Amino acid sequence: MALQLYNIQAIFDPEKFAIGGGISAQPLLIEKINEQYKKLFIPVFPLRPVEVVACEFRNDANLIGAYYQLRTKMVSVC
């Protein structure tokens, strides 16, 4: 996963990576991803490592997103 984040960093240059879903409930996983991710950076390449964090809503993020979409669609229809 760290290598995938590195590749995304090279293409899109995000400010932060937020990992959501059930996997984000494991703090050790986020810590290990951060460790491996930071090892991939070399000083001569102009990429800066960004923070990898767990989403605030963790496993409920998909439900909140679905609710938001429902509310948006209902407002635009009415």
Secondary structure, DSSP 8 states (H G I E B T S, - for coil): -HHHHHHHHHHH--SEEEE-SGGGG-HHHHHHHHHHHHHT--TTS-----EEEE-TTGGGHHHHHHHHHHHHHHHHH-
